[in-house]
């Protein structure tokens, strides 16, 4: 009976270790502090689009259109770039609805890349 309890205990310990190791938080900026953020040669396709897909499309894709705002696709996004609402929202500026809604602010590097892209004229590249 005691041997069986030891095996059960060992099994429980091993399973606990698996669950603990599978749960981790890997936000690079929070893990390592100030991480160098390269804002040179920022492109819509490589830098801006992935941020939009991961953080904005859940509410603002063409088929969802929450709040009457669609950010899916370059032309749709460019409307909000040109009127200043994109940067106002992601920077949580006064007078703008902070985005993503009910979620943490985007990482500083993502915002910096979007800002650099906008400052460069928001090219469709």
Buried (B, 14 or more C-beta within 10 A) or exposed (E): EEEEEEEEEEEEEEEEEEEEEEEEEEEEEEEEEEEEBEBEEBBBEEBBBEBBEEBBBEBBBEEEBEEEBBBBEBEBBBEBBEEEBBBBBBBEEEEBEBBBEEEEEBBEBBBBBBBBBBEEEBEEB
